[in-house]
Amino acid sequence: MDGLITSVPGMETFLRCRDLPSFCRASDMMDSTLQRSERRYIIPYADQISQNLHTRTRLFDSNRTLFDHSSNSFHEVDRSCLSWLDKQPKGSVVYVSFGSIAVLSSEQVFEFWFGLVNCGKRFLWVLRPGIMPEKGDEGKNIPVELIEGTKERGCIVSWAPQEEVLGHGAIGGFLTHSGWNSTLESVVEGVPMICWPYFADQQINSRFVSQVWGLGLDMKDLCDRHIVEKMVNDLMVERREEFLKSATKMAKKLARQCVKVGGSSYCNLDRLVEDIRSMNFSLAK
């Protein structure tokens, strides 16, 4: 799984078998899911990943209020976490969210929970309804050290206003599933990441975060409390300056500059709008 794949242009030096999208792990080369998906994700990815910091960032910069008071989520947002964040020191909280689709076993949830409590850092964790599908998990006994540790340093909500959370001064790191939206939002805010990808493009996203952009750590294929504890401490303490420097540089020099007037994404978006207008004009004729 750690062998390099040298046949994808632009990724010859860092792309491993374990970094391919999850459907590529099919044991049968004729697997229908693999056949349908291989072109969609692998071939164009090297070009796309360097060009997609665009519309969201531009709208975000031009109208922060729009995002502060709106949400495209199907889940009800719990804004109480923002009040909790207001009481925490700057850069002291690791934000944890695995998105709206990922499903974890109760064992995985408890490994993450122990790691977060044992690392001694403050944490804000999104545990949405349905993240553990197994029957009876909701009634499982929770060890007292997790309850006490969460009371002291943690906040758990069912869903959070993610863009506002990542933009909050108390956030120092993001433990994420590496979905593209979450990755973009973290990049824009200059927040370093620990990546635990779930499926599809998330495996490749996490590799770019760690090995190409230097914005954090890749924890794919692992779910162990000791690894979680170590990586949180690496991100928030031991290697904090290293990752923060890279994240700040990327947010300012790449994400924000490209969406300013005259920037590459600014111009590309205008070109797209003009193309759509031209199409409508042609159809009207």
URKATA-V201176 format. One record per residue. N is the residue number from 1. D_FIRST is the distance of its C-alpha to the first C-alpha in whole Angstrom. Layout:
BEGIN
n:N d_first:D_FIRST
n:N d_first:D_FIRST
END
This chain:
BEGIN
n:1 d_first:0
n:2 d_first:4
n:3 d_first:6
n:4 d_first:8
n:5 d_first:10
n:6 d_first:14
n:7 d_first:15
n:8 d_first:16
n:9 d_first:19
n:10 d_first:19
n:11 d_first:16
n:12 d_first:15
n:13 d_first:15
n:14 d_first:13
n:15 d_first:11
n:16 d_first:7
n:17 d_first:5
n:18 d_first:5
n:19 d_first:8
n:20 d_first:10
n:21 d_first:12
n:22 d_first:12
n:23 d_first:14
n:24 d_first:11
n:25 d_first:10
n:26 d_first:13
n:27 d_first:13
n:28 d_first:16
n:29 d_first:16
n:30 d_first:20
n:31 d_first:19
n:32 d_first:22
n:33 d_first:20
n:34 d_first:17
n:35 d_first:20
n:36 d_first:22
n:37 d_first:20
n:38 d_first:18
n:39 d_first:21
n:40 d_first:22
n:41 d_first:19
n:42 d_first:17
n:43 d_first:20
n:44 d_first:22
n:45 d_first:20
n:46 d_first:20
n:47 d_first:24
n:48 d_first:24
n:49 d_first:23
n:50 d_first:25
n:51 d_first:28
n:52 d_first:28
n:53 d_first:30
n:54 d_first:33
n:55 d_first:35
n:56 d_first:34
n:57 d_first:35
n:58 d_first:38
n:59 d_first:39
n:60 d_first:38
n:61 d_first:40
n:62 d_first:43
n:63 d_first:44
n:64 d_first:42
n:65 d_first:45
n:66 d_first:43
n:67 d_first:40
n:68 d_first:42
n:69 d_first:43
n:70 d_first:41
n:71 d_first:38
n:72 d_first:36
n:73 d_first:35
n:74 d_first:36
n:75 d_first:36
n:76 d_first:39
n:77 d_first:38
n:78 d_first:40
n:79 d_first:41
n:80 d_first:42
n:81 d_first:39
n:82 d_first:40
n:83 d_first:43
n:84 d_first:41
n:85 d_first:39
n:86 d_first:43
n:87 d_first:44
n:88 d_first:40
n:89 d_first:40
n:90 d_first:39
n:91 d_first:35
n:92 d_first:35
n:93 d_first:33
n:94 d_first:29
n:95 d_first:29
n:96 d_first:27
n:97 d_first:26
n:98 d_first:23
n:99 d_first:26
n:100 d_first:27
n:101 d_first:25
n:102 d_first:22
n:103 d_first:23
n:104 d_first:22
n:105 d_first:23
n:106 d_first:26
n:107 d_first:24
n:108 d_first:22
n:109 d_first:25
n:110 d_first:26
n:111 d_first:23
n:112 d_first:24
n:113 d_first:27
n:114 d_first:28
n:115 d_first:25
n:116 d_first:28
n:117 d_first:31
n:118 d_first:30
n:119 d_first:29
n:120 d_first:33
n:121 d_first:32
n:122 d_first:34
n:123 d_first:32
n:124 d_first:32
n:125 d_first:30
n:126 d_first:30
n:127 d_first:30
n:128 d_first:31
n:129 d_first:33
n:130 d_first:31
n:131 d_first:27
n:132 d_first:28
n:133 d_first:29
n:134 d_first:29
n:135 d_first:33
n:136 d_first:35
n:137 d_first:32
n:138 d_first:35
n:139 d_first:37
n:140 d_first:35
n:141 d_first:36
n:142 d_first:35
n:143 d_first:35
n:144 d_first:38
n:145 d_first:36
n:146 d_first:34
n:147 d_first:37
n:148 d_first:39
n:149 d_first:36
n:150 d_first:36
n:151 d_first:40
n:152 d_first:40
n:153 d_first:37
n:154 d_first:35
n:155 d_first:36
n:156 d_first:34
n:157 d_first:35
n:158 d_first:35
n:159 d_first:34
n:160 d_first:35
n:161 d_first:36
n:162 d_first:33
n:163 d_first:34
n:164 d_first:37
n:165 d_first:35
n:166 d_first:33
n:167 d_first:36
n:168 d_first:37
n:169 d_first:38
n:170 d_first:37
n:171 d_first:33
n:172 d_first:31
n:173 d_first:28
n:174 d_first:26
n:175 d_first:23
n:176 d_first:22
n:177 d_first:20
n:178 d_first:19
n:179 d_first:22
n:180 d_first:23
n:181 d_first:27
n:182 d_first:26
n:183 d_first:24
n:184 d_first:27
n:185 d_first:29
n:186 d_first:28
n:187 d_first:28
n:188 d_first:31
n:189 d_first:32
n:190 d_first:31
n:191 d_first:29
n:192 d_first:26
n:193 d_first:23
n:194 d_first:20
n:195 d_first:18
n:196 d_first:16
n:197 d_first:15
n:198 d_first:16
n:199 d_first:16
n:200 d_first:17
n:201 d_first:17
n:202 d_first:16
n:203 d_first:13
n:204 d_first:14
n:205 d_first:17
n:206 d_first:15
n:207 d_first:14
n:208 d_first:17
n:209 d_first:19
n:210 d_first:17
n:211 d_first:16
n:212 d_first:19
n:213 d_first:22
n:214 d_first:22
n:215 d_first:23
n:216 d_first:21
n:217 d_first:18
n:218 d_first:15
n:219 d_first:14
n:220 d_first:12
n:221 d_first:10
n:222 d_first:13
n:223 d_first:17
n:224 d_first:19
n:225 d_first:22
n:226 d_first:22
n:227 d_first:19
n:228 d_first:21
n:229 d_first:24
n:230 d_first:23
n:231 d_first:21
n:232 d_first:25
n:233 d_first:27
n:234 d_first:25
n:235 d_first:25
n:236 d_first:29
n:237 d_first:30
n:238 d_first:28
n:239 d_first:27
n:240 d_first:29
n:241 d_first:31
n:242 d_first:28
n:243 d_first:26
n:244 d_first:30
n:245 d_first:31
n:246 d_first:28
n:247 d_first:28
n:248 d_first:32
n:249 d_first:32
n:250 d_first:29
n:251 d_first:32
n:252 d_first:35
n:253 d_first:34
n:254 d_first:32
n:255 d_first:32
n:256 d_first:36
n:257 d_first:37
n:258 d_first:36
n:259 d_first:38
n:260 d_first:41
n:261 d_first:44
n:262 d_first:43
n:263 d_first:39
n:264 d_first:37
n:265 d_first:36
n:266 d_first:39
n:267 d_first:40
n:268 d_first:38
n:269 d_first:39
n:270 d_first:42
n:271 d_first:41
n:272 d_first:40
n:273 d_first:43
n:274 d_first:45
n:275 d_first:43
n:276 d_first:44
n:277 d_first:47
n:278 d_first:48
n:279 d_first:46
n:280 d_first:49
n:281 d_first:52
n:282 d_first:51
n:283 d_first:51
n:284 d_first:54
n:285 d_first:56
END
